[in-house]
Amino acid sequence: MSNGPKFKEFNDMRVTPSLFFGQQLGQSLEQTRSALGLASLELGSENKKILIYGRNHAFHFIDSKLVGYQFHINLLPMMLNNELPLTNKELEIHLDSHEPIKLNTALTTQLISKLKQSFSSINTATYKKSMTETQQQIAGISQGTLVKSIKGNSNCYGGIGLVDDYIKKNRSNFTLELLNADHEKIIITNCNELLYENAGYISKIKLIEPFSTKNIKLKALANYFKKSSAWQFAGVKYEGFTDSLSSIGEYDEFLDKAEFTSELWNGYFHTYDGLLISAELMNNN
C-alpha cells in the first residue's frame, strides 16, 4: 500500500462536466481504483458503492460503473474526517473558454449561472473578505447520479465474545470501511463502533458518541447513521452510569476518564458528569 498512489499524488487536478481527475462517467470500478489508488473510505452494499478520496471527493458506482462524482467541503462528518488523511490540493474546475475556477475563486453571478448550466448541482458559500466585503466561493459540485441510500449492517459487535470471531462471521456484510493515514483498516458499524483491523485481527475498538448527520452532504452516509443506535458494549451502554463498568471488568475513575480492564479489553472509557460517553479499548486476546 505504501507504494500505491494516494490523493496528494493525483497528477490531474481538473474537474470538468465530463471528466473528474481524469475519470469519466461509465468507466469501471477497477479502472477508477487503478488510476486513483486506495480510497480513504468505502461505503457500499449489494450493487452500490461509493469511494471517497481525501475527505471531500466521492465517486459513486452502480453495478461497478462510475455513475456520479461529488465534491463538497462538508462531505463527511468531522468524527470521520479526523480519521482520514487531510491532505487535499485545490481542485480546478474547467469550463469551456474560461480560466480555471479554484476553490478560492470569487464567483460572479454570471459564473455561478454557467456552473449551474454545466453541473447537475452546484453549492456556494459566503466568505468574508473584510469587515464590509463578502464573496461567494464554491462549496460543492456534483454530476451524474448520486447514490442516496446504502443498506446498513445491523449485526453490531456489542462487546459480546471474541471480536475476531465476530469479524469472521460478518466479513461479507460490512458496509462502511475506512483507511486512515497509518494504513489501518477501520470497520465502522452503524452502532457507532470503529473496529481497527491490522494483519487480519482487530487490535483496537473505539466506541464513539452519536453525531448529527444534519450537515453531511454524502446522503448515503447520512442515511446509514440515521438508522444507527447508540453503542452498547457487553452490558454497558452510551450515557449509562460509570459504575455499571463494574459488571464487566475493573476500573479506576479520575477526572473525565475511567481506566478499564477486563479479560478481553483494556483502555479508557470517557465520561461526563458520571455518564459513559465514548471509549478506546485495546484487544487483550
C-alpha positions, 0 to 999 in steps of 0.5 A: 500500500505504501507504494500505491498512489494516494490523493496528494499524488493525483497528477490531474487536478481538473474537474470538468462536466465530463471528466473528474481527475481524469475519470469519466462517467461509465468507466469501471470500478477497477479502472477508477481504483487503478488510476486513483489508488486506495480510497480513504473510505468505502461505503457500499452494499449489494450493487452500490458503492461509493469511494471517497478520496481525501475527505471531500471527493466521492465517486459513486458506482452502480453495478461497478460503473462510475455513475456520479462524482461529488465534491463538497467541503462538508462531505463527511462528518468531522468524527470521520474526517479526523480519521482520514488523511487531510491532505487535499490540493485545490481542485480546478474546475474547467469550463469551456473558454474560461480560466480555471475556477479554484476553490478560492475563486470569487464567483460572479453571478454570471459564473455561478449561472454557467456552473449551474448550466454545466453541473447537475448541482452546484453549492456556494458559500459566503466568505468574508473578505473584510469587515464590509466585503463578502464573496461567494466561493464554491462549496460543492459540485456534483454530476451524474447520479448520486447514490442516496441510500446504502443498506446498513449492517445491523449485526453490531459487535456489542462487546459480546465474545471474541471480536475476531470471531465476530469479524469472521462471521460478518466479513461479507456484510460490512458496509462502511470501511475506512483507511486512515493515514497509518494504513489501518483498516477501520470497520465502522458499524452503524452502532457507532463502533470503529473496529481497527483491523491490522494483519487480519485481527482487530487490535483496537475498538473505539466506541464513539458518541452519536453525531448529527448527520444534519450537515453531511452532504454524502446522503448515503452516509447520512442515511446509514447513521440515521438508522444507527443506535447508540453503542452498547458494549457487553452490558454497558451502554452510551450515557449509562452510569460509570459504575455499571463498568463494574459488571464487566471488568475493573476500573479506576475513575479520575477526572473525565476518564475511567481506566478499564480492564477486563479479560478481553479489553483494556483502555479508557472509557470517557465520561461526563458528569458520571455518564459513559460517553465514548471509549478506546479499548485495546484487544487483550486476546 
